[in-house]
Amino acid sequence: MAETQTNGGLPPQILKQLRLIREKFSRDILPQIKAKRSFVSNGEKRREKTRRPSCQKSAIRFSTFAMTLSNDLPDVQSPISKNRPVRMTAIPSQTGQLVSVFVVAIVTTDPPIYVFQKIQKKSAPGFPGGGIENGETILQAAVREFLEESNGGDLTKGINIVSYNPLCIGKFVLDRAVNGEQGAIVLVEIPESEIADLKAGGGVEDGEVVEKLFFWTFDEVSEKAESRVILPNAVKIWDLYCDHLVNAP
């Protein structure tokens, strides 16, 4: 007598095999597939990066950076390695000249927060930064600008980022650039203990007073960049910073 067939005519022994295969797939194979990086969104990759230091100990340090005499700068998505330090001098008349520097400062709280500032003359918040003076390296300018703009008008205060391994991660064409002028992006992580030394009111030497400071998480900055409620240059910087998080080794 033929065995009873069920479920669309499939014999019981076939159904049993299919059940065993399905159980093995769910138990042993599917978890491995989901663990693959291809199943992780770029947003999640970036969030994972922010959970661990983005400035590794192997990154180039300021002292080495400042003493080099090289004049080339790697492309935007090619972070400067310890074997490729650069030095750039500001020459305003040169087309495509690197004229500004911006600091992506991360305070290592839990979760990490990013420092933004609102300049009185600006329409929206942006990253700390300013012009590169003649003869300065990128990091020298970054250190000077951040110190000036974080001192709250008290020249004995402010944060000197030189001790925290600042890293130049690229450059970009500035918003409304007339001759392709560019800005460099410097990344630095600041200990939570330093946050008390970040004060609004600095930057008066440049005639641009920092009227307010903001401390936003990764998700908050991403949302503000998406909705364009920060300065256009800050949106560009954030996009390149996120690319750096995804692509950096």
C-alpha positions as CSV (number, residue, x, y, z in Angstrom):
1,M,0.0,0.0,0.0
2,A,1.3,3.4,-0.9
3,E,2.3,5.7,2.0
4,T,-0.2,8.5,2.8
5,Q,0.8,11.8,1.1
6,T,0.0,15.2,2.7
7,N,0.8,18.9,2.1
8,G,0.4,19.1,-1.6
9,G,1.2,15.5,-2.2
10,L,4.7,15.4,-0.6
11,P,5.5,12.1,1.1
12,P,6.1,12.2,4.9
13,Q,9.8,11.3,4.5
14,I,10.3,14.3,2.2
15,L,8.5,16.6,4.6
16,K,10.7,15.4,7.4
17,Q,13.8,16.2,5.4
18,L,12.6,19.6,4.5
19,R,11.8,20.3,8.2
20,L,15.3,19.3,9.2
21,I,16.9,21.4,6.4
22,R,14.8,24.4,7.5
23,E,15.8,24.0,11.2
24,K,19.5,23.7,10.3
25,F,19.3,26.8,8.1
26,S,17.6,28.8,10.8
27,R,20.0,27.5,13.5
28,D,23.4,27.4,11.8
29,I,23.4,29.3,8.5
30,L,21.1,32.3,8.8
31,P,22.9,33.8,11.9
32,Q,26.2,33.7,9.9
33,I,24.6,35.5,6.9
34,K,23.1,38.2,9.1
35,A,26.5,38.7,10.7
36,K,28.1,39.6,7.4
37,R,29.0,43.2,7.0
38,S,26.9,43.4,3.8
39,F,23.8,43.2,6.0
40,V,24.9,46.2,8.1
41,S,23.7,49.6,6.9
42,N,26.2,52.4,6.4
43,G,24.5,54.3,9.3
44,E,25.1,51.3,11.6
45,K,28.7,51.1,10.5
46,R,29.2,54.8,11.3
47,R,27.6,54.3,14.7
48,E,29.8,51.3,15.4
49,K,32.9,53.5,14.6
50,T,31.8,56.2,17.1
51,R,31.7,53.6,19.9
52,R,35.5,53.2,19.7
53,P,38.2,55.8,19.3
54,S,38.4,57.2,15.7
55,C,41.9,58.6,16.3
56,Q,44.1,55.5,16.7
57,K,47.6,55.7,18.3
58,S,49.1,55.0,14.9
59,A,47.8,58.2,13.5
60,I,50.1,61.1,12.8
61,R,50.9,63.3,15.7
62,F,51.1,67.1,15.6
63,S,54.8,67.4,16.3
64,T,55.8,65.3,13.3
65,F,53.1,67.0,11.1
66,A,54.3,70.5,12.0
67,M,58.0,69.9,11.2
68,T,57.5,68.3,7.7
69,L,58.3,70.3,4.6
70,S,56.2,68.3,2.2
71,N,53.7,70.4,0.1
72,D,51.3,67.8,-1.2
73,L,47.9,66.9,0.4
74,P,46.2,63.6,-0.2
75,D,42.8,63.4,-1.8
76,V,39.7,63.9,0.4
77,Q,39.0,60.3,1.0
78,S,42.6,59.3,1.6
79,P,43.3,60.0,5.2
80,I,46.9,61.2,5.9
81,S,48.9,58.4,7.3
82,K,52.0,58.6,9.6
83,N,54.1,58.1,6.4
84,R,52.5,61.0,4.5
85,P,52.7,64.2,6.6
86,V,52.0,67.5,4.8
87,R,52.6,71.1,5.2
88,M,50.5,73.8,3.4
89,T,51.0,77.5,3.4
90,A,48.1,79.9,2.7
91,I,48.5,81.9,-0.6
92,P,45.1,83.6,-1.2
93,S,45.8,84.4,-4.9
94,Q,46.3,80.8,-5.8
95,T,43.3,79.0,-7.5
96,G,42.1,76.1,-5.4
97,Q,44.2,77.2,-2.4
98,L,43.7,75.6,1.0
99,V,42.7,78.6,3.0
100,S,40.6,77.3,6.0
101,V,40.6,74.6,8.6
102,F,37.7,73.1,10.5
103,V,37.9,70.9,13.6
104,V,35.6,67.9,14.2
105,A,36.0,67.8,18.0
106,I,34.6,64.7,19.7
107,V,34.2,64.8,23.5
108,T,34.6,61.2,24.7
109,T,31.5,61.0,26.8
110,D,29.1,58.1,26.7
111,P,27.7,58.4,24.0
112,P,30.3,60.7,22.4
113,I,29.3,64.3,21.6
114,Y,30.4,66.7,18.9
115,V,31.3,70.3,19.4
116,F,29.4,72.9,17.3
117,Q,29.4,76.6,17.7
118,K,27.2,79.5,16.6
119,I,29.1,82.7,15.5
120,Q,27.2,85.9,15.9
121,K,27.6,86.8,12.2
122,K,26.6,83.3,11.0
123,S,23.1,82.1,10.2
124,A,23.5,78.7,11.7
125,P,25.8,76.6,13.9
126,G,29.0,75.0,12.4
127,F,32.2,73.3,13.3
128,P,35.0,75.4,15.0
129,G,37.6,76.7,12.6
130,G,38.9,79.6,10.6
131,G,41.6,80.8,8.2
132,I,45.1,79.3,7.8
133,E,47.6,82.0,8.3
134,N,50.7,82.4,6.1
135,G,53.4,79.8,7.0
136,E,51.1,77.7,9.2
137,T,50.6,74.0,8.8
138,I,47.0,72.7,8.8
139,L,47.3,71.4,12.3
140,Q,49.0,74.5,13.6
141,A,46.0,76.5,12.3
142,A,43.6,74.0,13.8
143,V,45.2,74.2,17.2
144,R,45.3,78.0,17.2
145,E,41.7,78.4,16.0
146,F,40.3,75.9,18.5
147,L,42.2,77.5,21.3
148,E,41.0,81.0,20.4
149,E,37.4,80.0,19.9
150,S,37.1,77.8,23.1
151,N,38.4,80.3,25.6
152,G,35.2,82.2,26.3
153,G,37.1,85.5,25.9
154,D,39.5,84.6,28.7
155,L,43.0,84.1,27.2
156,T,44.0,81.9,30.1
157,K,41.3,79.4,29.2
158,G,40.5,77.3,26.2
159,I,41.6,73.8,25.0
160,N,44.9,73.1,23.4
161,I,44.1,70.1,21.2
162,V,47.8,69.4,20.4
163,S,48.0,66.9,23.2
164,Y,45.1,64.8,21.8
165,N,46.6,63.5,18.6
166,P,44.7,65.6,16.0
167,L,44.5,64.1,12.6
168,C,43.8,65.7,9.2
169,I,41.3,63.5,7.3
170,G,40.9,65.4,4.1
171,K,39.9,68.6,2.3
172,F,36.9,70.0,0.4
173,V,35.8,73.0,-1.7
174,L,34.3,75.6,0.5
175,D,30.7,76.7,0.0
176,R,30.4,79.7,-2.3
177,A,34.1,79.5,-3.2
178,V,35.1,82.0,-5.9
179,N,38.3,80.3,-7.1
180,G,37.8,76.8,-5.7
181,E,39.2,77.7,-2.3
182,Q,39.3,74.7,0.0
183,G,39.1,73.8,3.7
184,A,40.9,71.1,5.6
185,I,39.2,68.8,8.1
186,V,41.0,68.0,11.4
187,L,39.6,65.3,13.7
188,V,40.4,65.2,17.4
189,E,39.0,63.4,20.5
190,I,38.9,65.4,23.7
191,P,38.6,63.8,27.1
192,E,35.3,64.4,29.0
193,S,37.4,66.1,31.7
194,E,38.1,69.0,29.4
195,I,34.5,69.9,28.6
196,A,34.4,72.4,31.5
197,D,37.1,74.4,29.6
198,L,34.9,74.8,26.5
199,K,33.3,78.2,26.8
200,A,31.3,80.5,24.4
201,G,32.5,84.0,23.8
202,G,35.9,83.2,22.2
203,G,37.2,84.2,18.8
204,V,37.1,87.9,19.4
205,E,40.6,88.4,17.9
206,D,39.0,87.6,14.5
207,G,36.0,89.8,15.1
208,E,33.7,86.7,15.2
209,V,32.4,86.0,18.6
210,V,31.2,82.5,19.5
211,E,27.8,83.3,21.0
212,K,26.8,79.8,21.8
213,L,28.2,76.2,22.0
214,F,26.3,73.0,21.1
215,F,27.1,69.4,22.2
216,W,25.3,66.9,19.9
217,T,25.4,63.2,19.6
218,F,26.2,61.4,16.3
219,D,22.5,60.8,15.6
220,E,21.6,64.4,16.4
221,V,24.3,65.8,14.1
222,S,23.2,63.4,11.3
223,E,19.6,64.6,11.6
224,K,20.6,68.3,11.5
225,A,22.9,67.7,8.5
226,E,20.1,65.9,6.7
227,S,17.6,68.7,7.4
228,R,20.2,71.4,6.6
229,V,19.9,73.3,9.8
230,I,23.7,73.6,10.2
231,L,26.0,75.7,7.9
232,P,26.6,74.3,4.3
233,N,30.3,73.8,5.0
234,A,29.4,71.8,8.2
235,V,27.1,69.6,6.1
236,K,30.0,68.9,3.7
237,I,32.4,68.2,6.6
238,W,29.9,65.8,8.2
239,D,29.5,63.9,5.0
240,L,33.3,63.5,4.6
241,Y,33.7,62.6,8.3
242,C,31.1,59.8,7.9
243,D,32.9,58.6,4.8
244,H,36.1,58.5,6.8
245,L,34.4,56.4,9.5
246,V,33.1,53.9,7.0
247,N,36.4,53.7,5.0
248,A,39.1,54.1,7.6
249,P,41.0,51.0,8.5
